[in-house]
Amino acid sequence: MQYIKCGSETFNFEIKPIGKICNLCKRETPVVTLTTQALKLCKSCFLRIQERRVYEGVKRYKMFDFKDRVGIFLSGGKDSSTLAFLLKRLYPTLNIQGIYLNLGIRYYSDQAQKTVENLCEKLNIPLFVYNLPKEEGFSIDEFILTDFKSKICSVCGTIKRYLFSKLAKNLGLTVIATGHHLDDLLSTYLTLFFQGDFESIKRLAPVSPPIFPGQAKKIKPLFSLPEREILYLALLEELPLESCSCPHGEITPSKKVKKWLEDWASENKTFKNQVYSVFLNKFIPLLSSKKESEAFFSCLKCGEYTSSPNQICGRCRRISLLERIPDRKLEFTREEWFSLKDKTNWVIFDVREKEDYLQEHLEGAKWVSPNLVEDEKALFKTFKPYKDKNLLFYCYTGRLSYLFVLKLRKLSFKAYNLLNSSY
């Protein structure tokens, strides 16, 4: 199986025998190799190792007790899904609440929601869904029209962190568990270190206590698990996983650092654990010994806590940018398109397979290769002659053409998608 994350991070894993006898139980057929040791393990032994890692981490850092109400924000991806699976398996009587944030990302959020619903049904976990467009009247996609068009992941992170705290309070959660794993934490530590942001490093311990009244404690039970082993576990346990990646996925600095870590770990299998141990046991305690008080205020717009000196939280500052944009349209229905009277400044592009385009297409449509969306430089060069035009894209389902629209919007083109365009 090939698993593709946001930002084009790709993992391949095929479940098949890789030897005769499991190195631990000496009975079953091995199907997976630990990334940190040359151990070939059967499914049962591999699961026990991951369970022990999580159990020991929870116990060591006293992440929760049985009077806590623990919320897991589920995305449909391997990390949060595996987290839910392990916590439910290790602590079957723990009060767990699944939460899904539907951010209104076209051709992605609704599909991921169905995956999360299937997961919660499989694990017998209650699910609460918060639909951002319905509740607050905007979607993450609309930020493509603002100055944040090249930093959608940053905006998304700000909105989600805000909702984490708000929904935890509304749902009576005392603990929020996130799926951050060893590779996530290491890449973030190193990125922040290079940026000199030591204050943020201090907050990325396995347990983050509340920093203002009423905030839930945040925990990272998967902090000692390598990312690849989380994927292996999710596939071995046949957990429902999203089949597509977010169209806004970006190659962030931390994702580049992950690539470096993989290269270094290929020469030294324990390298990641060594570096993480330095941060966790040496550097973070050194930072935490320097107590600095941080002032918090009630946001003047939404009332939630913020440390911003101007008393306007990051979420509200970003939403104010959207409020300045009267027209946030990114898509046309076929009815809207055909009823548009003046099309003189429009150019139509068909991004289906060429044989389908040659057989039948919208009048005046030009064909462009579907693969063009993967090359930003070629994308810009191809559409540069149409910089002053309105561009309309269509494909079979609308998903690929919408990706063209998002990519071109980031490059400041006036691009739109055509809905219901299947022939």
N, C-alpha and C positions, 0 to 999 in steps of 0.2 A: 504494500500500500504506500502511496505517496501522500504525505500530509503537508499542505502549504499554509504557512502562517502569513499574517499581514506583513508587508514589506518583502515578500517573496522568499522568506526563509523556508527551505524545503527539507523534509525528513523522509527517508525511505525505510520501510521495515516490512519484511516478509516473514510470516509465521511458518516455520518449517523446521524439521529436525536438524540440529547442527552437531550432532555427536551421538554416541550410543547410550551413555549413562550420565545422569545429572551429577555434577561434582560434589553436591552436598548430600542428597538423600540416597544416592547410589542405586536408585530404583527406576525412576522415570526417565523419559527421553528429554534431553535438553532442547530448548527452543529459543533461548535468549542468552546473550553474554553481558555481564555487568560492564559498564563503561569504565569503572575504576579498578577492576580486577579481571584477571583472565579466568573467570569462573563461568562455565557453561551450565545454565540452570534450567530446570523444568519450570513450568508455570507456577506450581504450588510453592516451590522454594523461592522463586523470584518474588512472589507476592509477600511471603513471610518477611523477606529482607526489607521491603518497602514499608510494610506495616510496623516492623520494629523501629525503623528510622523515625517514622512519624510519632509513634507511641513514646519513644525516648525523648524526642524533642518537646512534645506536649508536656511530658512530666517534668523535664529539666527546667523549663521556663514557666511552668504553672500557667499554661495558656488559658485554661478555663476549668470550672468545676461543674457539677451537675445541677446547680441552681441557675447557671447561666443560660441565656437564650442566644444561640449562635446563628448568625446570618451568613450565608454564602452567596455572594454575587456571582451568578452563573452567566457564562457567555456562550456556551455551546462548544467551546474549545477544550482541548485535552487537559489543560492545567486545572481549571475550576471543576471540570467533570471528575477528574481523578481525585481531587481534594474531597468532593462530596462523597464519592465512593468509599474512600479510606476512612473518613470520619464516621460515616454511617456504619461501616463494617466494624471498626474498632470500638465505637461507643454507640451501640444500638438504642440506648435509652436517652441519649443526649437530645435536648430540645433544639432541633436544627430547622432553620427556615431558609428555603431557597428563594432567591430574588433575581428577577431578570429585568434589565433596563432596556426597553425597546427604544432605541435612539432615532428611529425613523430613517435609517440609512436604507435607501431604496435597493431592492433586490438582494438584501442581506439581512437586515434586522428581523423581518418576519420569518425568514427561513431559519435563522438561528434560534428564534423563539420556539419554533416547533421542535427543534432538537432538544432544547432545554426542557420542554414539556415532556418529551419522551424519556429523558434522563430521570426527571423527578418521579415519573410514574414507575419507572424501572426500580428506582431506589426507595420508593415510598417516602418521598420528602415533599412537604407542602410547598407550593410555589406562589409567590406574589409577583405580578407583572406590573411594572410602571411604564406606561406608554408616554414618552416625552412629547410627541406632537399633540396627542389628545389632551394631556394634562397641562402643558405649558404653551402650546401653540407654535412651536418651532422644532426643527429637526437639525441634527448635526450637519446634514448635507448643505443646509442654507448658509453655513459659515464659509462655503466656497465662494460666496459673493462678497465677502469682507476682506479686510487686509490680512486675515488669518488663513487665506486660501492655501498657502504653502505650509501651514502648521495646524492642519486639522486635528492631528493626533494630540497636540498640546491642548487645543480647545476641548476636545473630547475628554481628556484626562481631567481637566478642571471641572467640567460639568459632572462627570461621574463621581469625583471626590466629594463634590458638594452634595450630590444625591445620596452617597454612601452615609454621610452623617445625618442628613435630613430623614431618610427612610429608616435608618437604624433607630432614631428617636421615635418616629411615628409608629414603628412596629414593635417597640419595646425591646429591642435587641441590646444586650450588654456586651456582646463580642461580635466583631466582624472578622471572618476568616477569608483570606485571599490566597490565590493559587500561585503566589510568587515562589519560584524554585531557586535552586543553587545558581543556575546560569543567569537568571534574571537579576538576582541580588549582586552577583559578582560584576556583571557588566555595568550595572547602575553604580555600584561603589566606585569602580575605576573611572567611569565617565565623570562622576561628581568630583572625584579626587583630582582629575586633570583640570577641572573647572575651578577648583579651589572652594567648592561648596561643601565644607565640612559639616555645617549645621544640618544639611539634608541627609548626609551619611549617618549622623547620629540617630535620625528618626527611622532608619531602616534596619533596626534590630529585629530578631524573630518576634518580639512583642513590643508594641508601641502603646504605652499607657495613654489614657485620655489627656489632652492638652487644654481642654476647656470644659466647663461644667456640662454634664449631660451627654458628652461624647462617648461612644462605645470604644472599648479597647480593641486594637487591631492586632491580629496574629497571623503568622505565616507558617502553618504546620508543615509545608513542603520544603522548608528552607534548606534541608540537607539532601534533597533528591535532585539528581542531574536531570536536565530537560528530556534527554533522549529516553531515559528510563521511565519517565512519566508517560511518554508516548507509547512505549512498549507495553506498559501496564494497561493503559486505556484500550489498546487494541486486543490484548490478550483477554481482557475482561469483557470485550465487545460492548463498550460503553457507546451510547449515541454521541457522535461528534459531527460538528458542522462540516458540510462538504465544500464550503467556499470560504474565501478570505475576504476581509473587509476591503472595499474598493478604495478606501482612503489610506491603506497601509503605506507607511513611509520607511525608508532606510534611515533610521535615527542613529545618532552617535553610539548609543548603547548596543544597537544591533551590529554595528561595525566591530565594536569591542568583543561581542560574542564570537565573531569570526576569528579574531586574534586568539581568544581563549581556546577555541577548538583546535587551532593550529598548534598552540603550545601544549595542549593536553594530548595531542597525538604523539608527542615525544615523551611526555611524562604523565601517566594516567592519574596520578594523585595531585597534579599541579593545581587544579581548581580548589580542591579541599585545603591545600596548603595556603593558598592566597586568602581563601575565605576565613580560615582560622586566624590569620594575622589581623584581618579587619574585625572579626567578631570578638576575639579574645584579647587583642592588644589595642587596636586603634580606636574602636568605638568606646571602650571603657575609659580611655584617655580623654576623649572628647566629652564624655558624659560627666567626668569629674569636674568640668568647668561649668558650674551652674549659671545659667543666664535666664532671667525672667523675660517672658514674652507677653506683651499686652494684647488683650483681645477686646474687640468691640462688637456691638450688634450692628450688622450691615444696615445702612440707612434705607435700603430698598427692600430687602427681603427679610431682615430680622435675624438671619443666621449669624453665627460667630465668624469673625474675620480678624486677621492680624494686620490688615492693610491700614496704614496711617490715615488714609482719606475716608476710612470707614465704609468703603464700597467693596464688596467681595469680588474675587476674580470672576466668578460666574456672572454676576450682574454687570460687570464692566464689559464682558464679552457680548452679553445679550443686548446691551445698549447699542452696539455696533449694528446688530441686525435691525433694530428698531428704526435706524436711519435709512434703511433700504425699503422703499415702498413696493417694489416688484421683485419677488423672490422666485419667480417662475423658472423652472429648469426643464419641464416636460410639457408636451402638448398631447392631447388625445387626438385620434384621427379626425374626430368631428371638429375639434377646435382648429386643426391645421387646414382642413379643406374649406372651412368657413372663413379663413383669413383672406381678406380681399386683396391686399397689396403684398405680393411676394417678390417684388423687384429686387430687394436687397438681401434675398435669401439664397443659400446654396444647400442642396440636399446631398447627403452622403449615405450610401448603402455599405454596411460593413458585414454583410453576410458572405458566405462562400461565393466565389466568382461565378460558378456554374448556375447558382440560383439567381444571381443578379442578371446574368445573360438571358435566363429564361423569362424573367418577369421582374420589373422594378417600377418604382414610382416615377412619374414623368419628370425628366430633367435630372434624375439622380445620377451622381458620379460614384463609381466604385472605388473603395480603398481597402487594402488588405486588412483583415481582422487582426493580424499580427503586429500591425503598426503601433497599436496601443502600448506595446511592451517597450518601445524605444522612444524615449522622450525627445531626444535630439531630432530623430527622423520625423517624429510627430510634428514638432514645431516647424521644421523645414517644409514639410508637405503642406501645411495649412497657412503658412506665412502669407501667401498671395491673397488669402481670404480674411486678413486681419480686420478689415473694416466691414465685413459682412456678418450676417446672422447665419449660423451654421446649424442645420438640422440633421440628426443622425438617426438611423433605424437599423434594426437587425431582426432576429426571429422573435425573441421574447422581450427585448428591450434592455436586457442586462448588460450585454457587451457594448451596445451603443451608449448606454448611460455611463459606462466607464470611460468611453471616449470623451463624453461631455465633461466629466469631472476632471480628467487630465488636462483638457484644453482650457477649462475655466481657471485652473491653477496657472496657466500660461497667459491668462487675461484675454482669451477669445470669448466671443459671445456665442456659446454653443448650447443647443437644446436637444432633448431626446424626444422621440416619437413613441407614444404608447400604443399598445394593441396593433402592432405593425406586422404581425405574422400573416403570411399569405395562405 
